[in-house]
Amino acid sequence: MTATPPDLYLVTPLIEDAEAFVPALREACGAAPVMAVLIRLAPADERTLLRRVKILSAAIEAHGAAAIVSDPGGEVDLVALVTRGGADGGHASDPERLQDLCERLKDGRNIGAGGLDTKHDAMVAGELGVDYVLFGEPGPDGRIPPISLVVERAAWWAEIFQNPCVAYAPTMDAVPILAATGAEFVALGEAVWTHADGPAAAMRAARAALPSHRDRAS
């Protein structure tokens, strides 16, 4: 396991109105350093999706973070959405869509893999050369795996493989637990966007919960 504390990675809710979400996004990204933001898009036509990506990518990149577009599925061309939208990378959970992303997105942009239900799924994604694997994110139905499973998978991956690992924290309490696995990134989603004191307070609390900052404060 690496001794380097993990970076924070944000996951948006399903976005329908990009302009309305920008203030919350800016608040979160401005409160603590964020390495990347995974843009999740509600279903729409490709032109609408592209407009959302452009708006959100600009806001994310203004804070020095990478804008990663999650595959919206359907007939949408994820590669075109990423490149035309000015994003920094794409993220897919479906194995075929992930392979297509790896084969076609060869301009230095980041590629992430999610929806990894088994260790075999994760290893297949790693063999494709993805830039990171993500464990524990909400599924299409909103369900999340037990935190114990995410801890086990993240620790297993971080110990054996070189591709970076992202571990999704469903609650603020899970941040230090996942940070201890050796994962390079700890991801936060609803725990930030629904925080009682707002996104900025959530991000400051998350950063304080990471080992390096917690140790300094104690």
C-alpha positions in Angstrom: 0.0 0.0 0.0 1.1 3.5 -0.7 2.0 5.8 2.1 0.8 8.8 0.1 -2.6 10.1 1.3 -5.4 9.8 -1.3 -6.8 12.7 -3.4 -10.4 13.5 -3.5 -12.6 12.6 -6.4 -16.2 14.0 -6.9 -19.2 12.2 -8.4 -22.1 14.4 -9.5 -25.7 13.4 -9.2 -27.5 12.7 -12.5 -27.5 16.2 -14.1 -30.5 17.6 -16.0 -29.8 21.3 -15.6 -26.1 21.9 -15.9 -26.3 25.7 -15.3 -28.3 25.2 -12.1 -25.7 22.7 -10.8 -22.7 24.9 -11.5 -22.9 26.9 -8.2 -22.8 23.8 -6.0 -20.0 22.4 -8.1 -17.9 25.5 -7.8 -18.6 25.6 -4.0 -17.4 22.0 -3.6 -14.3 22.3 -5.8 -13.4 25.6 -4.3 -13.4 24.3 -0.7 -10.8 21.6 -1.0 -8.4 20.3 -3.7 -10.2 17.9 -6.1 -8.4 15.7 -8.6 -11.3 14.9 -10.8 -15.1 15.1 -11.1 -17.2 12.4 -12.7 -20.0 14.0 -14.7 -23.2 11.9 -14.6 -25.8 12.9 -17.1 -29.6 12.3 -17.0 -30.9 10.9 -20.3 -31.3 13.3 -23.1 -30.6 13.8 -26.8 -26.9 14.0 -27.8 -27.0 17.7 -28.5 -28.4 18.4 -25.0 -25.8 16.1 -23.4 -23.0 17.8 -25.3 -24.1 21.2 -24.0 -24.2 19.9 -20.4 -20.7 18.5 -20.8 -19.3 21.8 -22.1 -20.8 23.8 -19.2 -19.8 21.4 -16.5 -16.3 20.8 -17.9 -15.5 24.5 -18.0 -16.6 24.9 -14.4 -14.6 21.8 -13.3 -11.4 22.7 -15.2 -11.5 26.3 -13.8 -10.7 24.7 -10.4 -7.8 22.6 -11.8 -9.7 19.3 -11.7 -10.2 16.8 -14.5 -13.7 16.6 -16.0 -14.6 12.9 -16.7 -17.8 12.0 -18.5 -19.7 9.0 -17.3 -21.2 6.9 -20.1 -24.9 7.9 -20.4 -25.6 4.7 -22.3 -28.1 4.3 -25.1 -27.0 5.2 -28.6 -24.8 8.1 -27.4 -21.2 8.1 -28.7 -19.2 8.6 -25.5 -16.0 9.3 -27.3 -17.6 12.1 -29.3 -19.2 13.4 -26.2 -15.8 13.6 -24.4 -13.8 15.1 -27.3 -16.4 17.5 -28.6 -17.4 18.6 -25.0 -13.9 19.4 -24.1 -13.7 17.0 -21.2 -10.6 15.3 -19.9 -11.8 11.7 -20.1 -14.5 9.2 -20.2 -15.8 6.5 -17.8 -17.7 3.4 -18.6 -19.3 0.5 -16.7 -20.4 -1.7 -19.6 -17.5 -4.0 -20.7 -18.2 -3.4 -24.4 -18.5 0.3 -24.0 -15.3 0.4 -22.0 -13.4 -1.5 -24.6 -14.6 0.8 -27.3 -13.5 3.8 -25.2 -10.0 2.3 -24.8 -9.7 1.6 -28.5 -10.9 5.0 -29.7 -9.9 7.5 -27.0 -6.1 7.5 -27.6 -5.3 11.2 -27.4 -4.1 11.2 -23.8 -7.5 11.7 -22.1 -8.2 9.6 -19.0 -10.3 6.4 -19.1 -12.0 5.1 -16.0 -13.8 1.8 -15.3 -16.8 1.3 -13.0 -19.5 -1.2 -12.4 -16.9 -3.8 -11.3 -19.0 -6.4 -9.6 -16.2 -9.0 -9.3 -12.4 -9.1 -9.0 -12.4 -10.6 -12.5 -14.2 -7.6 -13.9 -11.7 -5.3 -12.3 -8.7 -7.3 -13.7 -10.2 -7.3 -17.2 -10.6 -3.5 -17.0 -7.0 -3.2 -15.8 -5.7 -5.3 -18.7 -7.4 -2.9 -21.1 -5.1 -0.2 -19.8 -7.6 2.0 -18.0 -6.3 4.9 -16.0 -8.2 4.0 -12.9 -10.8 1.6 -11.6 -13.7 2.7 -9.3 -15.2 0.5 -6.6 -18.4 1.1 -4.7 -20.2 3.7 -6.8 -24.0 3.6 -6.9 -25.5 1.3 -9.4 -28.1 2.2 -12.0 -30.8 1.5 -9.4 -29.1 3.7 -6.8 -27.9 0.8 -4.7 -24.4 0.8 -3.2 -22.4 -2.2 -2.1 -21.5 -2.8 1.6 -18.6 -0.6 2.8 -16.9 -3.8 3.9 -16.8 -5.1 0.4 -15.5 -1.8 -1.0 -12.7 -1.7 1.6 -11.7 -5.3 0.7 -11.7 -4.6 -3.0 -9.8 -1.3 -2.7 -7.2 -2.8 -0.4 -6.8 -5.9 -2.7 -6.3 -3.7 -5.8 -4.0 -1.2 -4.2 -1.7 -3.9 -3.0 -1.4 -5.8 -6.2 -2.0 -3.5 -9.2 -0.4 -0.4 -10.6 -3.5 1.2 -12.2 -4.8 3.8 -9.7 -7.9 2.9 -7.6 -10.9 5.0 -6.6 -12.9 4.0 -3.6 -16.4 5.5 -3.3 -17.5 6.8 0.1 -21.3 6.8 0.6 -21.0 8.7 3.9 -18.5 11.1 5.4 -17.6 8.5 8.0 -16.4 6.2 5.3 -13.7 8.7 4.1 -10.9 7.7 6.6 -11.8 4.0 6.4 -11.3 4.0 2.6 -8.3 6.2 2.8 -6.6 3.6 4.9 -7.0 1.0 2.1 -4.2 2.5 0.0 -6.5 3.7 -2.7 -5.1 6.6 -4.6 -8.5 8.4 -4.6 -11.5 8.6 -2.3 -14.7 9.5 -4.2 -17.6 11.4 -2.7 -21.1 12.0 -4.2 -24.4 12.3 -2.3 -22.5 12.8 1.0 -21.4 16.2 -0.5 -24.4 17.3 -2.4 -26.9 16.6 0.4 -24.7 17.7 3.3 -26.7 19.7 5.8 -24.2 22.5 5.8 -23.6 22.6 2.1 -21.0 21.2 -0.3 -18.1 23.4 0.9 -18.5 22.2 4.5 -18.6 18.6 3.3 -15.5 19.0 1.3 -13.6 20.6 4.1 -14.7 17.8 6.4 -13.6 15.2 3.9 -10.2 16.8 3.5 -9.7 17.0 7.3 -10.6 13.3 7.5 -7.7 12.3 5.2 -4.7 10.9 7.2 -2.2 13.7 6.4 -4.6 16.5 7.4 -6.1 14.6 10.4 -2.6 13.9 11.8 -1.6 17.6 11.5 -4.8 18.7 13.3 -4.3 16.2 16.2 
